[in-house]
Amino acid sequence: MDSEGSQDKKKKAKDKVEIREIELEDLAPVYALGEKLFTADLWSSLHRTWDEYEVLNLYMTDGDTCFVAILDDEVVGFALGAMIEKRRSSWKYGYMLWLGVSPVLKGMGIGKKLVKRLTDAFINEGARIMLVDTDGENDDAIEFFHRIGFGQDQRHVYLSMNLTKLPKYEKHRAKKDEDKPKKKDEHDK
């Protein structure tokens, strides 16, 4: 989108964006937008996986805490949440798992509107605390969450191991290749 078209869309977004509960026909556009936002090259340490099952499962299990931002009949953002109840605890938690807004509309208040709607839903469901997490390197997200009232940062350490670098992995791959049926060459016929 050219910068003039982008500016026009931003001006419309302030007043025209509608936040509503997610619907079945929103699943594909939400997934497509998330594919652009949550890529492994940008966020290689995501501890949750962005895939079509993630969106579908949240829609099926927690649809009343999943919202989309609509502008000109197009999904331009989403907030996907879930309620958490722990055994032997009277407290309920609202967990915002995913928040995404089209990059061309960044800074237009859409994310804030989505979080407000999700917060209201969590309160209506009886949540006493709302949780969100993000990559420790995602300074824009951390700053955004601080601006809208989140605090008490707790840093988590997620470690990973590339299993393809282990000798055992290579042996396993070689064994699988041996077990595969051999294709006949032309001269074997």
C-alpha positions as semicolon CSV with decimal commas, in nm:
position;residue;x (nm);y (nm);z (nm)
1;M;0,000;0,000;0,000
2;D;0,143;0,343;-0,090
3;S;0,201;0,599;0,186
4;E;-0,093;0,817;0,075
5;G;-0,330;0,519;0,083
6;S;-0,181;0,419;0,416
7;Q;-0,244;0,767;0,561
8;D;-0,606;0,762;0,440
9;K;-0,662;0,425;0,604
10;K;-0,510;0,551;0,931
11;K;-0,743;0,852;0,941
12;K;-1,047;0,628;0,890
13;A;-0,928;0,383;1,154
14;K;-0,956;0,623;1,445
15;D;-1,332;0,656;1,420
16;K;-1,450;0,373;1,197
17;V;-1,286;0,066;1,347
18;E;-1,535;-0,174;1,502
19;I;-1,434;-0,419;1,774
20;R;-1,652;-0,728;1,794
21;E;-1,644;-1,089;1,903
22;I;-1,474;-1,320;1,657
23;E;-1,697;-1,507;1,411
24;L;-1,638;-1,815;1,199
25;E;-1,569;-1,617;0,882
26;D;-1,297;-1,422;1,068
27;L;-1,077;-1,726;1,126
28;A;-0,897;-1,721;0,790
29;P;-0,824;-1,346;0,792
30;V;-0,709;-1,360;1,156
31;Y;-0,479;-1,650;1,074
32;A;-0,341;-1,468;0,766
33;L;-0,269;-1,151;0,963
34;G;-0,103;-1,352;1,240
35;E;0,114;-1,527;0,980
36;K;0,251;-1,185;0,882
37;L;0,305;-1,073;1,242
38;F;0,432;-1,382;1,426
39;T;0,704;-1,517;1,203
40;A;0,990;-1,733;1,325
41;D;1,247;-1,501;1,170
42;L;1,115;-1,213;1,385
43;W;1,028;-1,405;1,702
44;S;1,222;-1,729;1,704
45;S;1,165;-1,779;2,076
46;L;0,784;-1,777;2,073
47;H;0,681;-2,043;2,321
48;R;0,342;-2,078;2,155
49;T;0,302;-2,165;1,791
50;W;0,098;-1,948;1,558
51;D;-0,096;-2,185;1,338
52;E;-0,448;-2,243;1,213
53;Y;-0,515;-2,481;1,502
54;E;-0,428;-2,214;1,758
55;V;-0,686;-1,976;1,612
56;L;-0,949;-2,247;1,565
57;N;-0,903;-2,390;1,915
58;L;-0,935;-2,049;2,078
59;Y;-1,246;-1,978;1,871
60;M;-1,399;-2,310;1,973
61;T;-1,307;-2,301;2,343
62;D;-1,286;-1,932;2,431
63;G;-1,476;-1,752;2,157
64;D;-1,630;-1,508;2,402
65;T;-1,282;-1,377;2,487
66;C;-1,161;-1,347;2,127
67;F;-1,215;-1,024;1,937
68;V;-1,143;-0,874;1,598
69;A;-1,100;-0,518;1,479
70;I;-1,290;-0,452;1,157
71;L;-1,233;-0,161;0,920
72;D;-1,417;-0,142;0,589
73;D;-1,531;-0,505;0,628
74;E;-1,168;-0,619;0,668
75;V;-1,002;-0,777;0,973
76;V;-0,724;-0,535;1,071
77;G;-0,651;-0,665;1,420
78;F;-0,735;-0,923;1,684
79;A;-0,707;-1,000;2,054
80;L;-0,735;-1,366;2,146
81;G;-0,774;-1,456;2,511
82;A;-0,864;-1,741;2,741
83;M;-0,988;-1,777;3,096
84;I;-0,772;-1,973;3,337
85;E;-0,908;-2,129;3,654
86;K;-0,675;-2,308;3,892
87;R;-0,785;-2,589;4,118
88;R;-0,819;-2,489;4,482
89;S;-0,812;-2,121;4,398
90;S;-1,102;-1,880;4,405
91;W;-0,920;-1,654;4,159
92;K;-0,983;-1,656;3,787
93;Y;-0,729;-1,521;3,543
94;G;-0,772;-1,370;3,200
95;Y;-0,483;-1,453;2,968
96;M;-0,430;-1,252;2,650
97;L;-0,250;-1,500;2,430
98;W;-0,232;-1,307;2,104
99;L;-0,268;-0,942;2,009
100;G;-0,207;-0,827;1,656
101;V;-0,278;-0,520;1,445
102;S;-0,204;-0,461;1,079
103;P;0,135;-0,287;1,060
104;V;-0,001;-0,012;0,833
105;L;-0,240;0,088;1,113
106;K;0,013;0,079;1,396
107;G;-0,023;0,369;1,639
108;M;-0,390;0,434;1,564
109;G;-0,529;0,304;1,892
110;I;-0,664;-0,024;1,754
111;G;-0,455;-0,239;1,988
112;K;-0,570;-0,034;2,285
113;K;-0,936;-0,074;2,181
114;L;-0,891;-0,449;2,143
115;V;-0,730;-0,481;2,486
116;K;-1,008;-0,273;2,644
117;R;-1,274;-0,499;2,494
118;L;-1,089;-0,810;2,605
119;T;-1,041;-0,664;2,955
120;D;-1,415;-0,599;2,980
121;A;-1,488;-0,957;2,874
122;F;-1,247;-1,094;3,135
123;I;-1,410;-0,882;3,406
124;N;-1,754;-1,007;3,299
125;E;-1,623;-1,365;3,324
126;G;-1,502;-1,301;3,681
127;A;-1,128;-1,264;3,621
128;R;-0,938;-1,082;3,893
129;I;-0,604;-1,064;3,713
130;M;-0,515;-1,027;3,346
131;L;-0,192;-1,178;3,217
132;V;0,004;-1,119;2,900
133;D;0,350;-1,224;2,791
134;T;0,580;-1,125;2,511
135;D;0,934;-1,181;2,397
136;G;1,182;-1,004;2,625
137;E;1,332;-0,836;2,317
138;N;0,997;-0,702;2,194
139;D;1,048;-0,351;2,327
140;D;0,752;-0,207;2,132
141;A;0,511;-0,457;2,287
142;I;0,652;-0,412;2,638
143;E;0,622;-0,035;2,608
144;F;0,265;-0,068;2,477
145;F;0,160;-0,297;2,764
146;H;0,315;-0,060;3,019
147;R;0,129;0,237;2,866
148;I;-0,207;0,062;2,902
149;G;-0,155;-0,040;3,263
150;F;0,033;-0,370;3,277
151;G;0,317;-0,392;3,525
152;Q;0,503;-0,624;3,756
153;D;0,732;-0,747;3,480
154;Q;0,868;-1,092;3,538
155;R;1,136;-1,217;3,305
156;H;1,124;-1,582;3,207
157;V;1,406;-1,776;3,059
158;Y;1,319;-2,010;2,773
159;L;1,597;-2,232;2,654
160;S;1,609;-2,430;2,333
161;M;1,826;-2,700;2,187
162;N;1,866;-2,766;1,816
163;L;1,820;-3,143;1,807
164;T;1,948;-3,164;1,451
165;K;2,297;-3,085;1,585
166;L;2,308;-3,397;1,803
167;P;2,485;-3,712;1,676
168;K;2,183;-3,918;1,782
169;Y;1,965;-3,713;1,548
170;E;2,186;-3,793;1,250
171;K;2,182;-4,165;1,336
172;H;1,802;-4,152;1,364
173;R;1,770;-3,976;1,025
174;A;2,004;-4,229;0,863
175;K;1,801;-4,518;1,006
176;K;1,475;-4,366;0,877
177;D;1,630;-4,327;0,532
178;E;1,738;-4,693;0,537
179;D;1,385;-4,802;0,629
180;K;1,225;-4,615;0,338
181;P;1,129;-4,829;0,039
182;K;1,381;-4,788;-0,239
183;K;1,263;-4,639;-0,567
184;K;1,345;-4,846;-0,870
185;D;1,581;-4,688;-1,115
186;E;1,511;-4,708;-1,485
187;H;1,781;-4,972;-1,531
188;D;1,626;-5,191;-1,251
189;K;1,311;-5,255;-1,458
